[in-house]
Amino acid sequence: MQEDRIELLRPQMGTSRALTVRRYGKPGAGPKAYFQAALHADELPGVITLHHLEKQLKEADEKGDITGEIVVVPFANPIGFTQYVDMKPIGRFEMRSGQNFNRHYPDLGPAVVDAVASKLTQNADENVKIIRAELRRLIIEHRKDNAPLSDLSDLRFTLAELAIDADYVMDLHCDWEAPMHLYISDHNWPDAQDLSAQIGSECSLIAEISGDNPFDEAFSRPWVELRRVYGDKFPIPMATLATTIELRGDRDVYDEYAITDADNLFKFLQRRGLVKGDPGPLPEAKCDATPLSGVDRVMAPQGGMVVFGVAAGEIVKAGQELGYVLDCETGQKMPFSSRTDGVLYSRIGIRLIVPGGYLCSVAGPEALPGREGQLLLSK
């Protein structure tokens, strides 16, 4: 195991921040997997999961069982780790710019399409090497072209450079109150069915574009664009499987969960040939993939106190009462429901809401009217 400390851009005089990066295996020896946690700095289940995963990786590395390269960033957001208001961590948005830490990553699709125009061959493996070399070059050039950088953009570029040439990109997050679920490109499905089954995902949401280029899509989208432009002429595999894994809710920081989740991620690495060993039989899948455009984001019909009647992870029906919002002054109860059948895979962790505030999400099997564009946020 090799540990590096990457110094980040100093945001102001007398300050400093750094990323810890740990590398297992040998660069270039085989497939590369990249793991990070706490990009949203107040989402900690991924941090404890990587803590336990690294115990297994260290042991495997000492035995010589790692056949590829595995890069781990145990906490990906030193900026967010320092943001507190009234003793509460504010880790989802940078407080200076208001930007989401998991949005606006470099979109290299158009540039790499141009860069490889005269270099592609009829050999798929050779094409992957050519494309990855160009992606490594382009991300460095893109950083230079965007100078001077803020500390936020420096963080984004630094993380992107670490993951740009990976075969597997695993961005570990969590929701407010939720079962295990994941987001992934529809072009990585059904290839990612084994990951979904191994981790016990209860909702696997697929889309090509979810909005504002979140971290995982920065690594899957270039391959989608390349295949769209050149797929009829040259063999180009979907060479990067990039996903956002939501490790239940933000309060689910328990060894019991994390040890199991780490073991499942380790078995996935074994199944995909990055670590020697038998992962055992693949668990039975708990869900099939459903479109992100089929998610109904339920909004509050009035302001007041939220009272849920359905737990996160339950299967619900369209029109079923999921709870109500109580106006404690007038006594008026306003029930809320979903437009679709499906699993209620996310609900808010607070219980005081404003009119039109987000309450919960239900993942349905078919696209809903008006669900397009900013799929992660639109109604």
N, C-alpha and C positions, 0 to 999 in steps of 0.2 A: 504493500500500500504506500502510495506517495501522497503527502498532504501539501497543498500549496495555499498561500495566502495572497489573494489578489487585492491590491490596494485600489480603491475606487476614487473617483474624482472628489477632491475636497470641496464641499459646498460653500465653505466660508473659512476665514482665518481661524486658526486654532482648533479646527475640527478634522476628523478623519474617520473613514469607514473602510471595511474590507469584507471580502467574501472568502469563506473557507471552502476549498475544493479538495475532495479526496478521490484518488484514482486507483482502481483495482484492475489487475491483469496487465496486459501489455498493449500499448497503442499500436494499431495496425495488425494485430495478430488475428483478429476475427471481428465479428459484429460488435458494434458499439451501442451501449445503452446509457442513457442520461437520466438521472433522477434529481428532482429538486422539490423542496417543501417550503411552505410559508412565503410564497410570492405575495399572497395576501397575508401580511405579517401577523394578523390576529387569528389565523387559522392554523392551529397547532397539532391536530392529529397526524399530519404528515411528518412533522418533526420527530415525534416519538416513534413513528413507524420506521423512518429511516435509521433512527438510533438502533432499533433492533435488527433491521436488515443489514446494517454495517457489521454487526457481530458475526453474522453468517458469511458475509463477503470477506471479512478479514480471515476467518478460518479457512474458507475455500481458497483464498489467495495464498495463504501459507502452505497449503497442500498442493498448490499448482493446479487446482481444479478450474480456474477461470480461463476459458479458452478465447475469450474476447476481451473487450475493454469496457469497464463500467465506471462511469463518472458520477459522483454524488456531491450535490450541493445541499448540505443539511439544513441551511436556512438561507433563502434566496433574496431576502429583502432587509438589509441593515437599515435602510431609510425608514421603513415602516416600523421597525422595532423600537425606534426612538420617539414615535408619535403617541402621545397620551393626552387626553382631556379628562379632567376630573377622575383620574386613576383608571380610566378606560382606554385600552389600546385602540388606535384608529389606524388599522393596517390595510384597509382595502383601497383607499384613495390617498394620494400624496396631498398633504394639507396645503402646500404652497400653490400647486397648479390645479388641484381638484381632479387630476387625472387618475383613472383606475390603474393600479400597478400591473394588471393583467390585460392591458390593451395597448394598441399602437406599437406592436413590434415590427421590425423591418419587413416589408413585403418585397422579396427578391424575385418573385415570379417573372415579371416582365424582363428584368435584367438578365436572368439566367437563360431565358428563352433566346434572347439575342446572342448571349455569350457562347452558346453551344451550337449555333446554327450551322457552322461548317465543320464541326468536330465529331458529331455522332456517327456511330458505326452500326453494323448489324449484330454486334455482340452486346448482349444486355449487361453483363458484368462490367465490360469495358465502359459502357455508357454511364453506369453508376459512378465509376471512378472519375470519369471526365466531369460529370455534373457536380460531384461533391468537391472536386478541386476548384471549380468555378464558384461554387457557393462559398467556400472558405475565402477565396479572393474577394468576392463581391461584398461580403459582410464587413471586411476590413476597409475596403474602399468606401462603402456606404457610411461607415463611422467617420472617415476623414471628410467626406462630402457634407456631413451634417455638423461639422465643427463651427463655432464652439459649442460644446455639449453642456447641458445641465447635469446635475448629479443623477437625476432620474433617467435621462437618456443614456448616460454612461452605464448605468446599471443594466438597462435593457440591452445595449449592445454587448456588454460583457457576458451576460447570460446567453445571448444568442450565439456568440462566438463559441461558447463551450458546447452548445448543442447542435450547431448547424450541420454537422456531418454524421449525426447519430442515426443508427438504424431504428432505435426505439427512444422516444422522448416521453418521459413520465412526469407530469406536473401534478404534484399531490396537493389537493385542496380539501375543503369541506364546505358544507352548507350551514344554515342556521340550525334547523332540525330536519333530519333526513336519514333515509337508509343509504347504504352503499350504492353509488351510481357513477356513471362516467359519461363524458362527452368525447366524440371522435368523428373524424371525417367519414362521410358516407363512402368515400373511395377506399377507406381502410376496412370496410365491412363487406363480406363476412370474415375477412382475414383475422380480425380481432375477436372473433367469437371465443377463442380459447382464453384470452385475457379476461373477458367479461365473465365467463364461467368460473375461472380460477379464483378471481377475487370475490365472487358471490354478488356481482352487481344485480340490483333489483330493478334497474332502469338504465338502459344504454341508449343515449340520445345521439343521433347522427345528423350531420349537415355538412355541406361543403363550405358554406360561409355563414358564420353566426353573428358577425358584426365587429368592426373595429380591430380585426386581426389580433386576437388573443395569442398567448405564447405558443400553445400547441399548433395552431393553424399556421404560424410563421414557418413551420417545418414540414407540414403536410402539403400546403398549397402550392409551393414551387413544383412538386412532382405532379400534382393535378394539372397545372398549366402546361408543363412539358408534355405530358401524355396527350393533352387536348390538341396541342399544336403539332406534335411530331409522331403521335402514336400510330398513325397509319403508315409511316415510313420507316420508323426505327423501333426496336424493342426497348421500351423504357418501363421498368417495373415501378410499382408504388413502393419505393425503396425505404421510406420512413414511415413508421407507425408512431404517430404522435397523439397523445391523449391527455385529457384532464380527468383525473380520478378524484371523485368527491368521497372522502373517507367519513361518511355519515355527517353528524352535526358538530358544531364548533366546541361543544362541551364534552364530546366523546374522546377525551384524552385519557385512555386507560391502557395499562399494559396488556390486559386481557384481549382487547381489540388489536392493539398494535403488534403484538407477537404473532397473532394469526394473520394479519395483513402482510407483515413482513415475510412470513413463511410462504404465503401465496405469491408474492412478488418474486421471491427466490425460486419457487417452483416454475413460475413463468419463464424466468431466465434459463432454467434448466431445459424446459420444454423447447425453447427457441435456440438452444445450442451455445449459450454464452457461458454456462457453468456445467461442468460434468456432473453426472448423477441422474438417478431416476426420479422424476417428479411424481410418479404414481399415476393412477387413473385421473382423468380430468373430471372434476365435479360436474354434476348435472347443472345445466344453465338454469338460472332463475327467471330469465326474461329473454325475449328477442329484442332486436333493435327497433326503436320507433323514431319517427322524424322529429327533429327539434321544432319544426313548423307545426307539429301536432300538439305542442304543449299549450295548455290554457293557463295563462298567468292571471289568477283571480285577484281582483282589486276590491278594496273596501267600499261598500255602498254608502257609508257615512263615517264620520269621525267618532271615536269612542274607544271602548275596551273590547278587545278581541277575545272571544270564547270559542275555542275549537271543539268540535264534536267528533272529529276523525283524526287519528294519529298519522304521523308521517310513515309512509310505507304501505298504507292500506289501499286496497283496490276500491274505487268508487264509481258511481254511475253519473251520467249527465243529469243535472237537475237535482241530484241528491243534496240535502242540506249538509254542508261541511262544518258549519258553526254559525255564529252570529256576532254582530258588532252591537254592543250595548251603549246607548246614550244614557249615562248614569244620572243626568239631570232630568230628562224627560221620561226615562224608563222605556224608551222605544228600542225594540230589538229588530235589527235588520239582518235576516239570514243571508248567507252567500253560498253559491254553488258553482260547479264547473259546467262548461259547455260540452265536455267530452267524457266518455268512459276512460278509465285508465288508473294508473298508480299515482297517488298523491306523494310525490317524491321530494317535496320541499315545502317547508312552511317557516314563517318568520319566528324569530326567537324573542321578540318583544310582544307586549300585549296592549300597547297604546298606539292607536293608528289615526291618521288623518284621512279625510275623504279622498278616495282614489288611491290610497296607499296600497302597496303590494302585500298580499296575505299568504298565498300559497300557489303551488304549481301542480298541475295534473298532466301526465304524459299520455296523450291519446295516440291511437294507431294511424290516424290520417291527418293530413294538413288541414288546418282551420282557416276559414276566411280571414283575410287581413294579416295573417302571420307571415310576414316577409321582411326583408331588410335586417334590422337589428333584432335578430331572433332571441338573443339572450335577455332583451329588455322589453320588446314590444308586447302589447296586449294581445 
